[in-house]
Amino acid sequence: MSEVDELDGFKESYLKFRKEIAKVIVGQDEVIKNVIISIFSQGHCLLVGVPGLAKTLLVQTIAQSLGLKFNRIQFTPDLMPSDIVGSEILDDNRKFVFNKGPLFANIVLADEINRTPPKTQAALLEAMQEKSITAAGTRHELSKPFFVLATQNPIEQEGTYPLPEAQLDRFMFNVVLDYPSYEEELQVIKSTTSNKTVILDKILDAQQIISYQQLVRKIPVANNVIEYAVKLVARTRPNSSMATDRVNQFIAWGAGPRASQFLVVGAKCHAAINGKYSPDIEDVIAVAKPILRHRLVKTYQADAEGISVEQLINELL
């Protein structure tokens, strides 16, 4: 099968997948699209939204439609690294055996990741980066594909442990969930307060997902698109040759090279799900906001003047 046929098949699978998710999730189109792009780009996703916006339901629905093993970890202040990674226990023969923790799944929902201490956050972030974990000096490979979806509540920050910038950088996307529209909320209430049960079909399996992830990497990209992505990231860095006056004034730290990598891979996947065989600058722009949002650190002046990161990204685009 040629790559063009494979890409056509990928777009078809994506549309089927969206249709399946729509049986359960109403609206949130942009959020669903970004989560799917990060899965097929081998990235991870941070969802930021107030409670009750169906973040957990969205992840469960995606896992079911993809026929993947799903685990949810509720992050709390007393959660230890061994609670998520696993630990060694004595078996009946008095030998130590490794008891796998909830990280050993294809899709892991890290609920309220900023509620747990840095030690446990670091254990999760090692797994995200290395796709493996280390316990009692032994390395254990995680299942493939492996994808972490972490959630954060933007309100109620007392008693939380905000993720440091270096750890936020491990997430491909920072997706902000908003309240549903009036019509969407009506639909949600009608469907969730009846006795109707929805049965989801499995659209893809783990092997197909891995082959689509490899297919996305193979998509060719024109030099001008790569140059646009790298320039865009370079312009977020204050006091550099490409930075604008507004960036110098309102941004303390810009995005690193990982942002450029994610922009190009994300643009490839965005092009593929829209039936294109190679990404253009529009595809880079389409994924730029959720990729850059959590990688720019504002100055005190920006906070004092009420200037948001989104405003600064819009100006750069």
Secondary structure, DSSP 8 states (H G I E B T S, - for coil): --HHHHHHHHHHHHHHHHHHHHTT--S-HHHHHHHHHHHHTT--EEEE--TTS-HHHHHHHHHHHTT--EEEEE--TT--HHHHHEEEEE-TTS-EEEEE-TTSSSEEEEETGGGS-HHHHHHHHHHHHHSEEEETTEEEE--SS-EEEEEE-SS--TT-----HHHHTT-SEEEE-----HHHHHHHHHHHSSS----------HHHHHHHHHHHHHS---HHHHHHHHHHHHTTSTTSTT--HHHHHHEEE---HHHHHHHHHHHHHHHHHTT-SS--HHHHHHHHHHHHTTT-EE-HHHHHTT--HHHHHHHH-
